[in-house]
Amino acid sequence: GSGVALCIDCFAAGVEVPGRARTDPYRVVHGVSAPMLSTSWGADEELALVNAIERLGFGNWPEVAEALRSRAPKSAAEAE
């Protein structure tokens, strides 16, 4: 199907495009580094963090940090 491109700020604000609703399916485009929740983390890192927490368990910061490879356990825990 045809895709709709939104900047990360518009997506985070819930902007709707004519003919599309916020509840429509979407996919995350890799390589997005603009921050969403934290100014010190890019959206790509935040997505990787959420995926690692889902896979390895909330609070399992040493393994989550190992999965991220770019963050220390304390940094991963502070992002929550």
All heavy atoms as a GROMACS GRO file, in nm:
protein
  586
    1GLY      N    1   0.082  -0.118   0.000
    1GLY     CA    2   0.000   0.000   0.000
    1GLY      C    3   0.086   0.125   0.000
    1GLY      O    4   0.206   0.120   0.020
    2SER      N    5   0.023   0.237  -0.026
    2SER     CA    6   0.096   0.363  -0.026
    2SER      C    7   0.123   0.407   0.117
    2SER      O    8   0.042   0.387   0.206
    2SER     CB    9   0.020   0.469  -0.102
    2SER     OG   10  -0.100   0.500  -0.034
    3GLY      N   11   0.235   0.467   0.138
    3GLY     CA   12   0.273   0.511   0.271
    3GLY      C   13   0.256   0.661   0.286
    3GLY      O   14   0.242   0.734   0.188
    4VAL      N   15   0.255   0.704   0.408
    4VAL     CA   16   0.248   0.845   0.440
    4VAL      C   17   0.372   0.879   0.519
    4VAL      O   18   0.406   0.812   0.614
    4VAL     CB   19   0.122   0.877   0.525
    4VAL    CG1   20   0.123   1.020   0.571
    4VAL    CG2   21  -0.004   0.845   0.445
    5ALA      N   22   0.442   0.982   0.478
    5ALA     CA   23   0.563   1.025   0.547
    5ALA      C   24   0.529   1.142   0.640
    5ALA      O   25   0.469   1.240   0.597
    5ALA     CB   26   0.670   1.067   0.447
    6LEU      N   27   0.562   1.126   0.766
    6LEU     CA   28   0.545   1.232   0.865
    6LEU      C   29   0.678   1.254   0.935
    6LEU      O   30   0.750   1.159   0.960
    6LEU     CB   31   0.442   1.193   0.972
    6LEU     CG   32   0.296   1.186   0.934
    6LEU    CD1   33   0.214   1.137   1.052
    6LEU    CD2   34   0.246   1.322   0.890
    7CYS      N   35   0.706   1.378   0.970
    7CYS     CA   36   0.824   1.401   1.053
    7CYS      C   37   0.795   1.344   1.191
    7CYS      O   38   0.679   1.324   1.230
    7CYS     CB   39   0.857   1.551   1.060
    7CYS     SG   40   0.739   1.647   1.158
    8ILE      N   41   0.899   1.318   1.265
    8ILE     CA   42   0.883   1.255   1.396
    8ILE      C   43   0.803   1.343   1.491
    8ILE      O   44   0.724   1.294   1.571
    8ILE     CB   45   1.021   1.214   1.456
    8ILE    CG1   46   1.004   1.114   1.568
    8ILE    CG2   47   1.099   1.333   1.501
    8ILE    CD1   48   0.960   0.980   1.523
    9ASP      N   49   0.820   1.475   1.482
    9ASP     CA   50   0.743   1.566   1.569
    9ASP      C   51   0.593   1.556   1.540
    9ASP      O   52   0.511   1.554   1.631
    9ASP     CB   53   0.791   1.710   1.553
    9ASP     CG   54   0.932   1.731   1.606
    9ASP    OD1   55   0.971   1.660   1.701
    9ASP    OD2   56   1.002   1.818   1.554
   10CYS      N   57   0.558   1.550   1.412
   10CYS     CA   58   0.417   1.538   1.373
   10CYS      C   59   0.360   1.404   1.418
   10CYS      O   60   0.248   1.397   1.471
   10CYS     CB   61   0.401   1.553   1.222
   10CYS     SG   62   0.444   1.718   1.162
   11PHE      N   63   0.436   1.296   1.398
   11PHE     CA   64   0.391   1.164   1.441
   11PHE      C   65   0.369   1.162   1.592
   11PHE      O   66   0.266   1.116   1.640
   11PHE     CB   67   0.492   1.057   1.400
   11PHE     CG   68   0.454   0.920   1.448
   11PHE    CD1   69   0.361   0.845   1.380
   11PHE    CD2   70   0.512   0.866   1.562
   11PHE    CE1   71   0.325   0.719   1.424
   11PHE    CE2   72   0.477   0.740   1.607
   11PHE     CZ   73   0.382   0.667   1.538
   12ALA      N   74   0.466   1.214   1.668
   12ALA     CA   75   0.456   1.214   1.814
   12ALA      C   76   0.338   1.298   1.862
   12ALA      O   77   0.277   1.266   1.964
   12ALA     CB   78   0.586   1.265   1.875
   13ALA      N   79   0.303   1.403   1.787
   13ALA     CA   80   0.190   1.489   1.823
   13ALA      C   81   0.057   1.429   1.780
   13ALA      O   82  -0.048   1.482   1.815
   13ALA     CB   83   0.209   1.627   1.761
   14GLY      N   84   0.060   1.320   1.705
   14GLY     CA   85  -0.064   1.255   1.663
   14GLY      C   86  -0.132   1.322   1.545
   14GLY      O   87  -0.252   1.310   1.529
   15VAL      N   88  -0.055   1.391   1.464
   15VAL     CA   89  -0.111   1.457   1.345
   15VAL      C   90  -0.175   1.353   1.255
   15VAL      O   91  -0.120   1.245   1.235
   15VAL     CB   92   0.001   1.534   1.270
   15VAL    CG1   93  -0.049   1.583   1.135
   15VAL    CG2   94   0.051   1.648   1.354
   16GLU      N   95  -0.292   1.386   1.203
   16GLU     CA   96  -0.359   1.297   1.109
   16GLU      C   97  -0.351   1.356   0.968
   16GLU      O   98  -0.360   1.477   0.950
   16GLU     CB   99  -0.505   1.274   1.149
   16GLU     CG  100  -0.518   1.189   1.274
   16GLU     CD  101  -0.661   1.147   1.302
   16GLU    OE1  102  -0.754   1.195   1.234
   16GLU    OE2  103  -0.679   1.066   1.394
   17VAL      N  104  -0.334   1.270   0.872
   17VAL     CA  105  -0.327   1.307   0.731
   17VAL      C  106  -0.465   1.279   0.671
   17VAL      O  107  -0.525   1.177   0.704
   17VAL     CB  108  -0.218   1.224   0.660
   17VAL    CG1  109  -0.214   1.252   0.512
   17VAL    CG2  110  -0.083   1.250   0.724
   18PRO      N  111  -0.517   1.366   0.585
   18PRO     CA  112  -0.647   1.339   0.524
   18PRO      C  113  -0.654   1.198   0.465
   18PRO      O  114  -0.563   1.155   0.394
   18PRO     CB  115  -0.659   1.446   0.414
   18PRO     CG  116  -0.574   1.559   0.464
   18PRO     CD  117  -0.459   1.492   0.536
   19GLY      N  118  -0.758   1.126   0.500
   19GLY     CA  119  -0.775   0.990   0.451
   19GLY      C  120  -0.707   0.885   0.538
   19GLY      O  121  -0.720   0.766   0.513
   20ARG      N  122  -0.634   0.927   0.640
   20ARG     CA  123  -0.565   0.835   0.732
   20ARG      C  124  -0.598   0.873   0.875
   20ARG      O  125  -0.617   0.990   0.905
   20ARG     CB  126  -0.413   0.842   0.715
   20ARG     CG  127  -0.361   0.801   0.582
   20ARG     CD  128  -0.372   0.650   0.567
   20ARG     NE  129  -0.301   0.607   0.449
   20ARG     CZ  130  -0.212   0.510   0.448
   20ARG    NH1  131  -0.184   0.446   0.557
   20ARG    NH2  132  -0.152   0.478   0.337
   21ALA      N  133  -0.602   0.776   0.964
   21ALA     CA  134  -0.628   0.801   1.106
   21ALA      C  135  -0.508   0.758   1.188
   21ALA      O  136  -0.428   0.675   1.145
   21ALA     CB  137  -0.752   0.724   1.152
   22ARG      N  138  -0.497   0.815   1.307
   22ARG     CA  139  -0.387   0.778   1.397
   22ARG      C  140  -0.387   0.629   1.427
   22ARG      O  141  -0.285   0.571   1.459
   22ARG     CB  142  -0.399   0.853   1.530
   22ARG     CG  143  -0.352   0.994   1.523
   22ARG     CD  144  -0.364   1.054   1.659
   22ARG     NE  145  -0.506   1.078   1.685
   22ARG     CZ  146  -0.555   1.184   1.744
   22ARG    NH1  147  -0.475   1.276   1.788
   22ARG    NH2  148  -0.683   1.199   1.760
   23THR      N  149  -0.504   0.566   1.417
   23THR     CA  150  -0.514   0.424   1.450
   23THR      C  151  -0.479   0.333   1.333
   23THR      O  152  -0.478   0.211   1.349
   23THR     CB  153  -0.657   0.393   1.499
   23THR    OG1  154  -0.750   0.434   1.398
   23THR    CG2  155  -0.686   0.466   1.630
   24ASP      N  156  -0.451   0.390   1.215
   24ASP     CA  157  -0.409   0.308   1.101
   24ASP      C  158  -0.274   0.244   1.132
   24ASP      O  159  -0.195   0.298   1.209
   24ASP     CB  160  -0.395   0.394   0.974
   24ASP     CG  161  -0.529   0.434   0.916
   24ASP    OD1  162  -0.632   0.376   0.956
   24ASP    OD2  163  -0.531   0.523   0.828
   25PRO      N  164  -0.246   0.129   1.071
   25PRO     CA  165  -0.115   0.066   1.092
   25PRO      C  166  -0.002   0.158   1.045
   25PRO      O  167  -0.021   0.238   0.953
   25PRO     CB  168  -0.120  -0.060   1.005
   25PRO     CG  169  -0.263  -0.079   0.968
   25PRO     CD  170  -0.331   0.053   0.980
   26TYR      N  171   0.111   0.144   1.108
   26TYR     CA  172   0.228   0.222   1.069
   26TYR      C  173   0.352   0.137   1.088
   26TYR      O  174   0.347   0.033   1.151
   26TYR     CB  175   0.239   0.352   1.151
   26TYR     CG  176   0.267   0.327   1.297
   26TYR    CD1  177   0.397   0.323   1.344
   26TYR    CD2  178   0.165   0.307   1.388
   26TYR    CE1  179   0.425   0.298   1.477
   26TYR    CE2  180   0.191   0.282   1.522
   26TYR     CZ  181   0.321   0.279   1.565
   26TYR     OH  182   0.347   0.254   1.697
   27ARG      N  183   0.463   0.184   1.035
   27ARG     CA  184   0.591   0.116   1.059
   27ARG      C  185   0.695   0.221   1.090
   27ARG      O  186   0.685   0.336   1.046
   27ARG     CB  187   0.633   0.032   0.939
   27ARG     CG  188   0.666   0.110   0.816
   27ARG     CD  189   0.704   0.017   0.699
   27ARG     NE  190   0.727   0.093   0.581
   27ARG     CZ  191   0.845   0.144   0.547
   27ARG    NH1  192   0.950   0.122   0.624
   27ARG    NH2  193   0.859   0.216   0.437
   28VAL      N  194   0.793   0.181   1.166
   28VAL     CA  195   0.901   0.271   1.203
   28VAL      C  196   1.009   0.261   1.097
   28VAL      O  197   1.050   0.152   1.059
   28VAL     CB  198   0.958   0.235   1.342
   28VAL    CG1  199   1.079   0.321   1.374
   28VAL    CG2  200   0.850   0.251   1.447
   29VAL      N  201   1.054   0.375   1.049
   29VAL     CA  202   1.160   0.378   0.949
   29VAL      C  203   1.293   0.381   1.022
   29VAL      O  204   1.313   0.463   1.112
   29VAL     CB  205   1.145   0.502   0.859
   29VAL    CG1  206   1.259   0.510   0.760
   29VAL    CG2  207   1.011   0.501   0.788
   30HIS      N  208   1.381   0.290   0.988
   30HIS     CA  209   1.511   0.284   1.054
   30HIS      C  210   1.596   0.405   1.021
   30HIS      O  211   1.582   0.466   0.916
   30HIS     CB  212   1.584   0.155   1.015
   30HIS     CG  213   1.513   0.034   1.063
   30HIS    ND1  214   1.516  -0.007   1.194
   30HIS    CD2  215   1.433  -0.053   1.000
   30HIS    CE1  216   1.442  -0.115   1.208
   30HIS    NE2  217   1.390  -0.145   1.091
   31GLY      N  218   1.684   0.438   1.111
   31GLY     CA  219   1.774   0.551   1.088
   31GLY      C  220   1.718   0.682   1.137
   31GLY      O  221   1.774   0.787   1.109
   32VAL      N  222   1.608   0.678   1.209
   32VAL     CA  223   1.549   0.800   1.262
   32VAL      C  224   1.619   0.832   1.394
   32VAL      O  225   1.612   0.756   1.488
   32VAL     CB  226   1.397   0.783   1.286
   32VAL    CG1  227   1.337   0.909   1.344
   32VAL    CG2  228   1.328   0.744   1.158
   33SER      N  229   1.685   0.945   1.397
   33SER     CA  230   1.761   0.976   1.517
   33SER      C  231   1.705   1.095   1.595
   33SER      O  232   1.759   1.132   1.697
   33SER     CB  233   1.908   1.000   1.484
   33SER     OG  234   1.918   1.108   1.393
   34ALA      N  235   1.598   1.155   1.547
   34ALA     CA  236   1.539   1.268   1.621
   34ALA      C  237   1.480   1.216   1.752
   34ALA      O  238   1.420   1.109   1.755
   34ALA     CB  239   1.429   1.332   1.537
   35PRO      N  240   1.498   1.289   1.861
   35PRO     CA  241   1.445   1.243   1.989
   35PRO      C  242   1.293   1.246   1.993
   35PRO      O  243   1.230   1.331   1.930
   35PRO     CB  244   1.505   1.342   2.090
   35PRO     CG  245   1.541   1.462   2.012
   35PRO     CD  246   1.568   1.416   1.872
   36MET      N  247   1.235   1.151   2.066
   36MET     CA  248   1.090   1.149   2.088
   36MET      C  249   1.058   1.176   2.234
   36MET      O  250   0.984   1.266   2.266
   36MET     CB  251   1.030   1.015   2.045
   36MET     CG  252   1.025   0.998   1.895
   36MET     SD  253   0.955   0.841   1.842
   36MET     CE  254   0.801   0.833   1.927
   37LEU      N  255   1.114   1.094   2.324
   37LEU     CA  256   1.082   1.105   2.465
   37LEU      C  257   1.191   1.170   2.547
   37LEU      O  258   1.165   1.230   2.649
   37LEU     CB  259   1.053   0.965   2.523
   37LEU     CG  260   0.942   0.888   2.454
   37LEU    CD1  261   0.931   0.748   2.512
   37LEU    CD2  262   0.809   0.961   2.464
   38SER      N  263   1.313   1.157   2.504
   38SER     CA  264   1.428   1.209   2.577
   38SER      C  265   1.520   1.281   2.478
   38SER      O  266   1.548   1.228   2.371
   38SER     CB  267   1.505   1.095   2.644
   38SER     OG  268   1.628   1.140   2.693
   39THR      N  269   1.567   1.399   2.516
   39THR     CA  270   1.654   1.473   2.425
   39THR      C  271   1.792   1.410   2.411
   39THR      O  272   1.864   1.441   2.318
   39THR     CB  273   1.670   1.619   2.471
   39THR    OG1  274   1.721   1.620   2.604
   39THR    CG2  275   1.536   1.692   2.466
   40SER      N  276   1.827   1.320   2.503
   40SER     CA  277   1.959   1.256   2.494
   40SER      C  278   1.954   1.121   2.423
   40SER      O  279   2.058   1.057   2.408
   40SER     CB  280   2.019   1.241   2.635
   40SER     OG  281   1.939   1.155   2.713
   41TRP      N  282   1.837   1.077   2.382
   41TRP     CA  283   1.821   0.952   2.309
   41TRP      C  284   1.752   0.981   2.176
   41TRP      O  285   1.657   1.058   2.171
   41TRP     CB  286   1.732   0.854   2.387
   41TRP     CG  287   1.797   0.792   2.506
   41TRP    CD1  288   1.840   0.857   2.618
   41TRP    CD2  289   1.825   0.655   2.526
   41TRP    NE1  290   1.893   0.767   2.706
   41TRP    CE2  291   1.884   0.642   2.652
   41TRP    CE3  292   1.805   0.541   2.450
   41TRP    CZ2  293   1.925   0.519   2.703
   41TRP    CZ3  294   1.844   0.418   2.502
   41TRP    CH2  295   1.904   0.409   2.627
   42GLY      N  296   1.796   0.917   2.070
   42GLY     CA  297   1.727   0.927   1.942
   42GLY      C  298   1.610   0.831   1.938
   42GLY      O  299   1.602   0.736   2.017
   43ALA      N  300   1.516   0.854   1.848
   43ALA     CA  301   1.400   0.767   1.835
   43ALA      C  302   1.441   0.623   1.805
   43ALA      O  303   1.380   0.529   1.856
   43ALA     CB  304   1.307   0.820   1.725
   44ASP      N  305   1.546   0.607   1.726
   44ASP     CA  306   1.594   0.472   1.695
   44ASP      C  307   1.644   0.402   1.820
   44ASP      O  308   1.620   0.283   1.841
   44ASP     CB  309   1.699   0.473   1.585
   44ASP     CG  310   1.813   0.571   1.610
   44ASP    OD1  311   1.803   0.656   1.702
   44ASP    OD2  312   1.913   0.564   1.537
   45GLU      N  313   1.712   0.476   1.908
   45GLU     CA  314   1.760   0.417   2.033
   45GLU      C  315   1.643   0.387   2.127
   45GLU      O  316   1.644   0.285   2.196
   45GLU     CB  317   1.856   0.512   2.105
   45GLU     CG  318   1.992   0.524   2.039
   45GLU     CD  319   2.083   0.615   2.119
   45GLU    OE1  320   2.047   0.734   2.138
   45GLU    OE2  321   2.189   0.566   2.162
   46GLU      N  322   1.544   0.475   2.132
   46GLU     CA  323   1.428   0.452   2.216
   46GLU      C  324   1.353   0.326   2.172
   46GLU      O  325   1.310   0.246   2.254
   46GLU     CB  326   1.335   0.573   2.215
   46GLU     CG  327   1.396   0.691   2.289
   46GLU     CD  328   1.315   0.818   2.274
   46GLU    OE1  329   1.219   0.822   2.195
   46GLU    OE2  330   1.349   0.916   2.343
   47LEU      N  331   1.338   0.308   2.042
   47LEU     CA  332   1.274   0.188   1.989
   47LEU      C  333   1.354   0.063   2.026
   47LEU      O  334   1.297  -0.037   2.069
   47LEU     CB  335   1.256   0.198   1.838
   47LEU     CG  336   1.191   0.078   1.771
   47LEU    CD1  337   1.050   0.057   1.826
   47LEU    CD2  338   1.187   0.098   1.620
   48ALA      N  339   1.485   0.070   2.011
   48ALA     CA  340   1.570  -0.043   2.048
   48ALA      C  341   1.558  -0.072   2.198
   48ALA      O  342   1.555  -0.189   2.239
   48ALA     CB  343   1.716  -0.015   2.012
   49LEU      N  344   1.549   0.032   2.280
   49LEU     CA  345   1.533   0.014   2.425
   49LEU      C  346   1.402  -0.057   2.456
   49LEU      O  347   1.400  -0.154   2.532
   49LEU     CB  348   1.538   0.150   2.495
   49LEU     CG  349   1.509   0.149   2.645
   49LEU    CD1  350   1.616   0.072   2.720
   49LEU    CD2  351   1.496   0.292   2.697
   50VAL      N  352   1.293  -0.011   2.398
   50VAL     CA  353   1.162  -0.074   2.423
   50VAL      C  354   1.164  -0.220   2.378
   50VAL      O  355   1.115  -0.308   2.450
   50VAL     CB  356   1.051   0.006   2.351
   50VAL    CG1  357   0.919  -0.069   2.354
   50VAL    CG2  358   1.035   0.143   2.415
   51ASN      N  359   1.221  -0.246   2.262
   51ASN     CA  360   1.229  -0.385   2.214
   51ASN      C  361   1.313  -0.472   2.307
   51ASN      O  362   1.276  -0.586   2.336
   51ASN     CB  363   1.285  -0.390   2.073
   51ASN     CG  364   1.186  -0.339   1.970
   51ASN    OD1  365   1.066  -0.343   1.991
   51ASN    ND2  366   1.237  -0.289   1.859
   52ALA      N  367   1.425  -0.418   2.356
   52ALA     CA  368   1.511  -0.495   2.448
   52ALA      C  369   1.440  -0.522   2.580
   52ALA      O  370   1.449  -0.632   2.634
   52ALA     CB  371   1.642  -0.421   2.471
   53ILE      N  372   1.370  -0.422   2.633
   53ILE     CA  373   1.296  -0.441   2.758
   53ILE      C  374   1.187  -0.546   2.740
   53ILE      O  375   1.168  -0.633   2.825
   53ILE     CB  376   1.236  -0.308   2.807
   53ILE    CG1  377   1.347  -0.215   2.854
   53ILE    CG2  378   1.135  -0.331   2.919
   53ILE    CD1  379   1.302  -0.073   2.882
   54GLU      N  380   1.118  -0.540   2.627
   54GLU     CA  381   1.013  -0.639   2.600
   54GLU      C  382   1.071  -0.780   2.593
   54GLU      O  383   1.015  -0.875   2.646
   54GLU     CB  384   0.944  -0.603   2.468
   54GLU     CG  385   0.830  -0.696   2.432
   54GLU     CD  386   0.763  -0.654   2.304
   54GLU    OE1  387   0.824  -0.669   2.196
   54GLU    OE2  388   0.650  -0.604   2.313
   55ARG      N  389   1.187  -0.792   2.530
   55ARG     CA  390   1.251  -0.922   2.512
   55ARG      C  391   1.318  -0.974   2.639
   55ARG      O  392   1.312  -1.093   2.670
   55ARG     CB  393   1.354  -0.909   2.399
   55ARG     CG  394   1.386  -1.033   2.324
   55ARG     CD  395   1.476  -1.009   2.202
   55ARG     NE  396   1.603  -0.947   2.234
   55ARG     CZ  397   1.636  -0.821   2.203
   55ARG    NH1  398   1.551  -0.742   2.140
   55ARG    NH2  399   1.753  -0.772   2.235
   56LEU      N  400   1.384  -0.884   2.715
   56LEU     CA  401   1.471  -0.926   2.826
   56LEU      C  402   1.413  -0.901   2.964
   56LEU      O  403   1.464  -0.953   3.062
   56LEU     CB  404   1.606  -0.856   2.814
   56LEU     CG  405   1.679  -0.882   2.682
   56LEU    CD1  406   1.795  -0.787   2.665
   56LEU    CD2  407   1.724  -1.027   2.675
   57GLY      N  408   1.310  -0.819   2.971
   57GLY     CA  409   1.244  -0.794   3.100
   57GLY      C  410   1.277  -0.657   3.157
   57GLY      O  411   1.393  -0.614   3.156
   58PHE      N  412   1.174  -0.590   3.205
   58PHE     CA  413   1.190  -0.459   3.267
   58PHE      C  414   1.276  -0.470   3.392
   58PHE      O  415   1.254  -0.556   3.476
   58PHE     CB  416   1.052  -0.402   3.303
   58PHE     CG  417   1.058  -0.263   3.357
   58PHE    CD1  418   1.067  -0.156   3.272
   58PHE    CD2  419   1.056  -0.240   3.494
   58PHE    CE1  420   1.074  -0.027   3.320
   58PHE    CE2  421   1.062  -0.112   3.544
   58PHE     CZ  422   1.071  -0.005   3.456
   59GLY      N  423   1.375  -0.383   3.405
   59GLY     CA  424   1.464  -0.385   3.521
   59GLY      C  425   1.590  -0.467   3.502
   59GLY      O  426   1.679  -0.463   3.585
   60ASN      N  427   1.596  -0.541   3.394
   60ASN     CA  428   1.714  -0.625   3.366
   60ASN      C  429   1.816  -0.540   3.291
   60ASN      O  430   1.854  -0.569   3.178
   60ASN     CB  431   1.670  -0.746   3.283
   60ASN     CG  432   1.779  -0.848   3.266
   60ASN    OD1  433   1.888  -0.834   3.320
   60ASN    ND2  434   1.750  -0.950   3.189
   61TRP      N  435   1.862  -0.432   3.356
   61TRP     CA  436   1.941  -0.329   3.289
   61TRP      C  437   2.076  -0.376   3.235
   61TRP      O  438   2.114  -0.334   3.126
   61TRP     CB  439   1.956  -0.207   3.378
   61TRP     CG  440   1.822  -0.157   3.420
   61TRP    CD1  441   1.777  -0.140   3.548
   61TRP    CD2  442   1.711  -0.121   3.336
   61TRP    NE1  443   1.647  -0.096   3.547
   61TRP    CE2  444   1.604  -0.083   3.419
   61TRP    CE3  445   1.692  -0.119   3.198
   61TRP    CZ2  446   1.481  -0.043   3.369
   61TRP    CZ3  447   1.569  -0.079   3.149
   61TRP    CH2  448   1.466  -0.040   3.233
   62PRO      N  449   2.149  -0.464   3.303
   62PRO     CA  450   2.276  -0.509   3.243
   62PRO      C  451   2.256  -0.578   3.107
   62PRO      O  452   2.328  -0.551   3.012
   62PRO     CB  453   2.333  -0.605   3.347
   62PRO     CG  454   2.277  -0.557   3.477
   62PRO     CD  455   2.136  -0.512   3.442
   63GLU      N  456   2.154  -0.665   3.098
   63GLU     CA  457   2.129  -0.734   2.971
   63GLU      C  458   2.069  -0.640   2.866
   63GLU      O  459   2.099  -0.651   2.748
   63GLU     CB  460   2.041  -0.857   2.993
   63GLU     CG  461   2.116  -0.969   3.061
   63GLU     CD  462   2.039  -1.099   3.060
   63GLU    OE1  463   1.970  -1.128   2.961
   63GLU    OE2  464   2.049  -1.171   3.160
   64VAL      N  465   1.982  -0.548   2.911
   64VAL     CA  466   1.925  -0.450   2.819
   64VAL      C  467   2.037  -0.363   2.761
   64VAL      O  468   2.044  -0.341   2.640
   64VAL     CB  469   1.817  -0.363   2.888
   64VAL    CG1  470   1.779  -0.244   2.802
   64VAL    CG2  471   1.694  -0.447   2.920
   65ALA      N  472   2.128  -0.317   2.845
   65ALA     CA  473   2.240  -0.234   2.799
   65ALA      C  474   2.328  -0.314   2.704
   65ALA      O  475   2.375  -0.261   2.602
   65ALA     CB  476   2.321  -0.184   2.918
   66GLU      N  477   2.350  -0.441   2.734
   66GLU     CA  478   2.430  -0.527   2.646
   66GLU      C  479   2.363  -0.539   2.509
   66GLU      O  480   2.430  -0.533   2.406
   66GLU     CB  481   2.445  -0.666   2.708
   66GLU     CG  482   2.509  -0.770   2.618
   66GLU     CD  483   2.659  -0.762   2.617
   66GLU    OE1  484   2.717  -0.701   2.708
   66GLU    OE2  485   2.719  -0.817   2.524
   67ALA      N  486   2.230  -0.550   2.508
   67ALA     CA  487   2.158  -0.561   2.382
   67ALA      C  488   2.167  -0.431   2.302
   67ALA      O  489   2.173  -0.433   2.180
   67ALA     CB  490   2.012  -0.597   2.408
   68LEU      N  491   2.171  -0.317   2.371
   68LEU     CA  492   2.178  -0.188   2.303
   68LEU      C  493   2.319  -0.160   2.252
   68LEU      O  494   2.336  -0.093   2.151
   68LEU     CB  495   2.133  -0.075   2.396
   68LEU     CG  496   1.989  -0.081   2.443
   68LEU    CD1  497   1.960   0.034   2.536
   68LEU    CD2  498   1.894  -0.080   2.325
   69ARG      N  499   2.418  -0.204   2.325
   69ARG     CA  500   2.559  -0.188   2.291
   69ARG      C  501   2.606  -0.043   2.282
   69ARG      O  502   2.720  -0.017   2.257
   69ARG     CB  503   2.594  -0.261   2.162
   69ARG     CG  504   2.575  -0.409   2.175
   69ARG     CD  505   2.614  -0.479   2.050
   69ARG     NE  506   2.574  -0.618   2.062
   69ARG     CZ  507   2.655  -0.718   2.037
   69ARG    NH1  508   2.776  -0.696   1.995
   69ARG    NH2  509   2.613  -0.841   2.051
   70SER      N  510   2.514   0.051   2.296
   70SER     CA  511   2.556   0.191   2.291
   70SER      C  512   2.529   0.262   2.422
   70SER      O  513   2.559   0.380   2.435
   70SER     CB  514   2.481   0.264   2.178
   70SER     OG  515   2.343   0.268   2.205
   71ARG      N  516   2.476   0.189   2.520
   71ARG     CA  517   2.439   0.252   2.647
   71ARG      C  518   2.483   0.165   2.763
   71ARG      O  519   2.480   0.043   2.757
   71ARG     CB  520   2.287   0.269   2.657
   71ARG     CG  521   2.231   0.363   2.552
   71ARG     CD  522   2.270   0.504   2.583
   71ARG     NE  523   2.222   0.595   2.480
   71ARG     CZ  524   2.209   0.725   2.497
   71ARG    NH1  525   2.241   0.781   2.612
   71ARG    NH2  526   2.166   0.800   2.400
   72ALA      N  527   2.521   0.230   2.873
   72ALA     CA  528   2.557   0.160   2.996
   72ALA      C  529   2.430   0.122   3.069
   72ALA      O  530   2.324   0.182   3.047
   72ALA     CB  531   2.642   0.252   3.084
   73PRO      N  532   2.435   0.022   3.161
   73PRO     CA  533   2.315  -0.018   3.235
   73PRO      C  534   2.247   0.101   3.304
   73PRO      O  535   2.125   0.112   3.299
   73PRO     CB  536   2.368  -0.119   3.337
   73PRO     CG  537   2.488  -0.176   3.272
   73PRO     CD  538   2.549  -0.063   3.193
   74LYS      N  539   2.324   0.191   3.366
   74LYS     CA  540   2.265   0.306   3.433
   74LYS      C  541   2.192   0.395   3.333
   74LYS      O  542   2.082   0.444   3.359
   74LYS     CB  543   2.372   0.386   3.506
   74LYS     CG  544   2.317   0.503   3.583
   74LYS     CD  545   2.427   0.578   3.659
   74LYS     CE  546   2.360   0.690   3.735
   74LYS     NZ  547   2.446   0.798   3.764
   75SER      N  548   2.249   0.416   3.217
   75SER     CA  549   2.186   0.498   3.114
   75SER      C  550   2.057   0.435   3.066
   75SER      O  551   1.958   0.505   3.045
   75SER     CB  552   2.284   0.516   2.997
   75SER     OG  553   2.228   0.598   2.899
   76ALA      N  554   2.054   0.304   3.048
   76ALA     CA  555   1.933   0.235   3.005
   76ALA      C  556   1.825   0.246   3.111
   76ALA      O  557   1.709   0.272   3.080
   76ALA     CB  558   1.963   0.088   2.975
   77ALA      N  559   1.862   0.232   3.238
   77ALA     CA  560   1.765   0.242   3.346
   77ALA      C  561   1.710   0.384   3.358
   77ALA      O  562   1.592   0.404   3.386
   77ALA     CB  563   1.829   0.200   3.478
   78GLU      N  564   1.794   0.484   3.334
   78GLU     CA  565   1.751   0.624   3.346
   78GLU      C  566   1.656   0.664   3.234
   78GLU      O  567   1.581   0.759   3.247
   78GLU     CB  568   1.872   0.717   3.347
   78GLU     CG  569   1.949   0.708   3.476
   78GLU     CD  570   2.081   0.783   3.471
   78GLU    OE1  571   2.123   0.828   3.362
   78GLU    OE2  572   2.143   0.797   3.576
   79ALA      N  573   1.656   0.592   3.125
   79ALA     CA  574   1.569   0.627   3.012
   79ALA      C  575   1.425   0.589   3.038
   79ALA      O  576   1.336   0.634   2.969
   79ALA     CB  577   1.618   0.558   2.885
   80GLU      N  578   1.401   0.505   3.138
   80GLU     CA  579   1.263   0.458   3.162
   80GLU      C  580   1.172   0.567   3.206
   80GLU      O  581   1.201   0.668   3.255
   80GLU     CB  582   1.262   0.345   3.263
   80GLU     CG  583   1.319   0.386   3.399
   80GLU     CD  584   1.302   0.281   3.504
   80GLU    OE1  585   1.187   0.254   3.541
   80GLU    OE2  586   1.401   0.224   3.545
   0.00000   0.00000   0.00000
